[in-house]
Each structure stands twice: as C-alpha cells, then as structure tokens.
Amino acid sequence: MTTFLKGHGTENDFVIIPDAENAVALPPSAVAALCDRRAGIGGDGLLHVVRSAAHPDARHMAEEAEWFMDYRNADGSVAEMCGNGVRVFARYLQHAGLVAEGDVAVATRGGVKAVHIDKEGLVTVGMGRATLPEGDVTVSVDDRSWPARNVNMGNPHAVAFVEDLAQAGTLYDAPPFTPASAYPQGVNVEFVVDRGPRHVAMRVHERGVGETRSCGTGACAVAVATARRDGHDPVADGTPVTYEIDLPGGRLSITERADGEIEMTGPAVIVAEGEIDADWFAAIETVNP
Ligand SMILES: N[C@@H](CCC[C@H](N)C(=O)O)C(=O)O
C-alpha cells in the first residue's frame, strides 16, 4: 500500500510520496505516470519524502537534516532544487506531525535548506546565494527575441524582460535560446514585466515540466536579475532588497540580504491524501520499468 498526498505552493503542485525508509521504487516512468494530469494523480513534480540517512544522495546531510526532499520533475527527471517544493515538503512534515511549527532543516540536492513554518500558513525558505555566470543568452518566441540574464539558483535560469507577458506565447514547448551550447543540462526560462517599484510579474517554462503557475527558484532568479537591472546589489550596497513577484498562481516575496543570502516567503498547502491503487502502480513498473 503506497500512500500519496497532493500539495501546492502558489499553485506549483506536487505529488508527495512519504517513504521514510526509501522502500518505494520510483523510476522516471513511475514519476511521469503519477504526475500525469489525465491518467495519473497530476502534478508539476513529485516530492519523495525520505529520511536522509536512508538515501544515498543525502546520507552526508543526515546529521544536519533528518528529512531529504528527493525532488523529481513531472517528466521523471531529477533537478538540483525546487523552491516551492521545499516549502510544500516542510508543510507536509508539519501536517504529518514529523516536525513542529517553527524552524526545520530540509536536505535537498542543493544542500541543507533552513525553512520556517509560521502560524499564518506562510513558509519561508533560505534559498542560498544566486550566481550570475558570464555569457548571457538570447531567448526567442516565434519571431521575437530578447536578451536573457543567466542566473543560477542551484538550478539554471534564463530571465528575459518583455513588454507584455503574452509575448511569451503558449510556453507549451521550451523557448529556444542561443547559443545552443549555453545550457547543456537544459534551462528554466522566465519572462518578466514591471508592475511597480520592486514589484514584477512573471511567467515561466520549467525544464522537465512545461509552463507552471509558479516556480520558486525562478522567482528568486527573477528577483536577482531585476535587482541588478535596477542597480541594487545588496552585498556591495550593504542593504537588503525585497521584490514582490506575481505569478499566475499567486505572489512570492523574495529578499536578498546584505550577505547575499536569499529568502523566499509564500503559502504552502496540503490538499488531499489517499492510497495509490496497487495494481495500477505495479503495472507501470511491469510495462515500463
Ligand atoms: N518548481 C520548482 C523548480 C523545479 C525544478 C525545475 N523544473 C528544474 O528542472 O530546474 C521551483 O519552485 O523552484
């Protein structure tokens, strides 16, 4: 019997599989089937909840964080980090009585993240520092192109400022970029418009997923790219800066502190819990191991 839950953070939604001892086989085919919105449960990604000590990718973090977020994209691929995912993961731990409200450390492939669960339903995560690798790129949609800022939040992002979010088109397919060699592992692409002082709106095409209604690492990348465009560099200035980021699924607040650390705050919700049909689940592995 395999239990699942469903949760979301600003409508970036996840199938959650509690599996403390890492006993559930989750090959890419099983993840893709579970995340399928028509034939499965449906989600932008999957959060496999495992004790750090029980997972080979997380054993080295077990002293610092009891729980490991084994994150997968909807197509079954593994990504380094998921910002909304880690907030929903912490909300799940609280919901299941595995941690109390307040501070919790979560192990991820991007390192141990400090999360704070508050009384009002908001969850804040310390996302670490952004890096802005040299070599900006050009992103295209149909016959329009924009320069994009290369921002790494543990995972890769290309941030393009546009006049209107409709210019991003359907975002069904990944927007092409040049040079084609820029992101050998693929990239998440954000399109951004201004809404007001330190306030922008964005849409995103996520690597391994498609267009999603929110992306936490993407919102952090957008906040950093917008801050630099606006002449703010908190480390150089010694002054933190906060941006409000509107996404189709809600609002995230991103602060880049004077030490360069980035904090993201937003809601995280558990919406359902159930059992996966054992025959259906077994058939996925038999047909497509
Ligand atoms: N939705 C996530 C990002 C998930 C990973 C991404 N698709 C990638 O492949 O890098 C977020 O909230 O950060």
The ligand as an SDF file (V2000), in Angstrom:
LIG
                    3D

 13 12  0  0  0  0  0  0  0  0999 V2000
    9.1740   24.4090   -9.4840 N   0  0  0  0  0  0  0  0  0  0  0  0
   10.4640   24.4830   -8.9530 C   0  0  0  0  0  0  0  0  0  0  0  0
   11.6220   24.2100   -9.8500 C   0  0  0  0  0  0  0  0  0  0  0  0
   11.6720   22.7290  -10.2050 C   0  0  0  0  0  0  0  0  0  0  0  0
   12.9330   22.3130  -10.9480 C   0  0  0  0  0  0  0  0  0  0  0  0
   12.9990   22.8200  -12.3520 C   0  0  0  0  0  0  0  0  0  0  0  0
   11.9300   22.3900  -13.1920 N   0  0  0  0  0  0  0  0  0  0  0  0
   14.3550   22.3930  -12.9470 C   0  0  0  0  0  0  0  0  0  0  0  0
   14.4090   21.4140  -13.7030 O   0  0  0  0  0  0  0  0  0  0  0  0
   15.3600   23.0350  -12.6260 O   0  0  0  0  0  0  0  0  0  0  0  0
   10.6780   25.6430   -8.0020 C   0  0  0  0  0  0  0  0  0  0  0  0
    9.7030   26.0260   -7.3290 O   0  0  0  0  0  0  0  0  0  0  0  0
   11.8110   26.0950   -7.8340 O   0  0  0  0  0  0  0  0  0  0  0  0
  1  2  1  0
  2  3  1  0
  2 11  1  0
  3  4  1  0
  4  5  1  0
  5  6  1  0
  6  7  1  0
  6  8  1  0
  8  9  2  0
  8 10  1  0
 11 12  2  0
 11 13  1  0
M  END
$$$$
